[in-house]
Amino acid sequence: MHRIKRHLKVWMTASLLIYGVFAGTTPSFAGSLEFRFIGNMAFQISDGAFTILTDYPYISGAFGYMEYQSETVKPVGTVLSLVTHEHDDHWNPASFRKAPGWSLVGPAGVTGSVDPNRVIHVDETAQFGPATILVHQTPHSDLVHYSYVVIWQGVRMFFSGDTNSSKELLAEKDLDVAFVSPWLLNQLRASGRRVDAKMVVVYHHGVDEQITVYQDCLVPVQGEEFTVAR
């Protein structure tokens, strides 16, 4: 069973006491994954040696969604950008090119805009260090769009991206964390269906958007962090 601990780190604040340690100190990654919400569908997830950035970098404030300060995003170790599709609120190739050590997984509309030597090619699965990435092609607009399952340290995570299809999410069993959009959450609530996950996290919500809680979901604010321990 995985233990989930959450806390809040306010942007640019270094004096907030959280679980007996001060914000800004180096987190302890032993046997755990650390999650930090950047904005939109961007999360920083790390075990201390490897970091996955979901739908990041994106264009700050694109389409009226969340702004962020790039200097606050400081991934550690070997870094992968895991991107669902090429819309500006999910992907900014110019910013990615400025982080030359990072690798990339995404559909062709994303990976075609960068050096192919930085791309981890994927058919149905890909490997990034200790993390196994499973790909579902899911509908969104007229684009090729991926939803992902990531299995890391035995922790099973689902990332919906912008799709309005809940089929793939509902087919997954024994998830530890399911990341879902507000519209997908609304669809699930309206139908009474539930995700087989210990924790449901809403992402791509507006800063002041009111989310009707369903299945005890977490609606994070920017900078909020939580830990999933084995």
C-alpha positions in Angstrom: 0.0 0.0 0.0 1.2 3.5 -0.8 1.1 6.3 1.7 0.1 9.7 0.4 1.1 12.9 2.2 0.2 16.3 1.0 1.4 19.8 1.9 1.3 23.3 0.4 4.3 25.3 -0.7 3.4 28.9 -1.6 5.2 30.4 -4.6 8.3 32.3 -3.6 7.8 31.6 0.2 10.7 30.2 2.1 9.5 30.4 5.7 6.5 28.1 5.7 6.7 25.3 8.2 5.5 22.0 6.7 5.6 18.7 8.5 8.4 19.8 10.7 10.7 21.0 7.9 11.0 24.4 6.3 9.9 25.0 2.7 12.9 25.4 0.5 14.9 22.7 2.1 15.9 19.6 0.1 13.1 17.0 0.3 13.8 13.4 1.3 13.1 11.2 -1.7 13.9 7.8 0.0 11.2 5.3 -1.1 8.9 8.0 -2.3 7.9 10.2 -5.3 7.6 14.0 -4.7 4.9 15.8 -6.7 4.8 19.6 -7.3 2.0 21.4 -9.2 3.4 23.9 -11.7 0.2 24.9 -13.5 -2.3 23.7 -16.2 -1.4 20.0 -16.6 2.2 20.5 -15.6 3.5 18.5 -12.6 7.1 18.0 -11.5 7.5 14.4 -10.2 10.8 13.2 -8.9 12.5 10.4 -6.9 15.6 12.5 -6.4 17.5 10.9 -9.3 15.0 11.2 -12.1 12.3 13.8 -12.8 9.3 13.7 -15.1 7.7 17.0 -16.1 4.1 16.5 -17.4 2.9 18.8 -20.2 5.9 21.1 -19.5 7.2 23.5 -20.7 4.1 25.3 -21.8 3.5 28.9 -22.8 2.7 30.8 -19.6 -0.8 32.2 -19.6 -1.7 30.6 -23.0 -5.5 30.8 -23.7 -6.0 32.5 -20.4 -4.8 29.5 -18.3 -2.2 29.6 -15.5 0.9 31.6 -15.7 4.1 30.4 -14.0 7.7 31.6 -13.4 10.1 29.3 -15.2 12.9 30.0 -12.6 10.8 28.2 -9.9 10.9 25.0 -11.9 14.1 23.2 -10.9 14.0 19.6 -11.8 16.8 17.3 -10.4 18.7 14.5 -11.9 17.8 13.1 -15.4 14.8 14.9 -16.8 12.0 13.9 -19.1 9.2 16.1 -20.5 6.1 13.9 -21.0 3.7 15.8 -23.2 0.2 14.9 -24.3 -0.2 17.2 -27.3 1.1 20.3 -29.0 -1.3 23.0 -27.9 0.4 26.1 -26.4 -1.0 25.6 -22.9 0.8 22.2 -22.9 3.9 22.6 -25.0 6.5 25.3 -25.8 9.3 23.9 -28.0 11.3 27.1 -27.8 11.5 26.7 -24.0 12.3 23.0 -24.3 15.3 23.8 -26.6 16.7 26.0 -23.8 16.9 22.9 -21.5 19.4 20.8 -23.6 19.8 18.0 -21.0 16.1 17.0 -21.1 14.5 14.2 -23.0 11.0 14.1 -24.5 8.1 11.7 -25.0 5.1 12.8 -27.0 3.1 12.4 -30.2 4.6 13.5 -33.5 3.1 17.0 -33.3 5.3 17.5 -30.2 8.4 15.6 -31.0 8.7 16.8 -34.6 9.7 20.3 -33.4 12.9 19.3 -31.6 16.2 17.5 -32.1 15.3 13.8 -32.7 18.3 12.8 -30.6 16.4 14.1 -27.6 13.3 12.0 -28.3 12.5 8.7 -26.5 10.5 6.9 -29.2 7.4 5.1 -28.1 5.0 2.7 -29.7 2.9 1.4 -26.9 5.5 1.6 -24.1 8.7 3.5 -23.3 11.2 3.3 -20.6 12.7 6.3 -18.7 15.1 5.1 -16.0 13.0 3.3 -13.4 9.7 4.5 -14.9 7.7 2.6 -17.4 5.4 4.7 -19.6 2.3 3.2 -21.3 0.7 5.2 -24.1 -3.0 5.4 -24.9 -4.0 7.4 -28.0 -7.1 9.3 -27.0 -9.3 11.8 -28.8 -8.8 15.5 -28.5 -9.6 18.1 -31.2 -8.2 17.0 -34.6 -4.8 16.2 -33.1 -2.9 13.0 -32.2 -3.2 13.1 -28.4 -1.8 10.7 -25.8 -2.9 9.8 -22.3 -0.3 8.0 -20.2 0.0 5.4 -17.5 3.3 5.8 -15.6 4.5 3.0 -13.3 7.4 4.2 -11.1 8.6 2.6 -7.9 5.5 0.5 -8.0 3.3 3.6 -8.1 0.7 3.5 -10.9 -0.3 6.9 -12.2 -2.7 7.9 -15.0 -2.5 11.3 -16.9 -5.6 12.0 -18.9 -4.4 15.1 -20.8 -7.2 17.0 -22.6 -9.2 14.1 -23.9 -12.9 13.9 -23.1 -12.9 10.1 -23.3 -13.0 8.3 -19.9 -12.9 4.9 -21.5 -9.1 4.4 -21.0 -9.2 5.8 -17.4 -12.0 3.6 -16.3 -10.4 0.6 -17.7 -7.3 1.1 -15.5 -7.3 -0.8 -12.2 -5.5 -0.3 -8.9 -4.2 3.2 -9.7 -2.4 5.1 -7.0 -2.9 8.6 -8.5 -5.3 9.5 -11.4 -4.8 13.0 -12.9 -8.0 14.1 -14.6 -9.3 17.4 -16.1 -12.3 19.2 -14.7 -14.4 18.2 -17.7 -13.5 14.6 -17.3 -14.3 14.7 -13.6 -17.7 16.3 -14.4 -18.4 13.5 -16.9 -17.6 10.9 -14.3 -19.7 12.6 -11.6 -22.7 12.9 -13.9 -22.6 9.3 -14.8 -21.9 8.1 -11.3 -18.8 6.2 -12.4 -15.7 6.0 -10.2 -12.0 5.8 -10.9 -10.2 2.8 -9.4 -7.6 5.0 -7.8 -6.5 5.8 -4.2 -6.2 9.5 -5.1 -7.8 11.6 -7.8 -6.0 14.9 -8.7 -7.7 17.6 -10.8 -5.5 19.5 -13.2 -6.0 22.1 -15.9 -8.4 24.1 -13.8 -8.5 27.9 -13.8 -7.0 29.8 -10.9 -10.4 30.8 -9.5 -12.4 27.9 -11.0 -14.9 26.3 -8.6 -14.6 22.5 -8.8 -17.4 20.3 -7.5 -15.5 17.7 -5.5 -16.1 14.1 -6.6 -14.4 11.0 -5.2 -12.6 13.1 -2.6 -10.4 14.7 -5.3 -7.5 17.0 -4.7 -7.8 20.4 -6.5 -4.2 21.7 -6.1 -3.1 25.4 -6.1 0.1 26.3 -7.8 3.1 25.3 -5.8 1.2 22.6 -3.8 3.1 19.4 -3.2 2.4 15.9 -2.1 4.3 12.7 -1.6 3.5 9.2 -2.5 5.5 6.7 -0.5 5.8 2.9 -1.2 
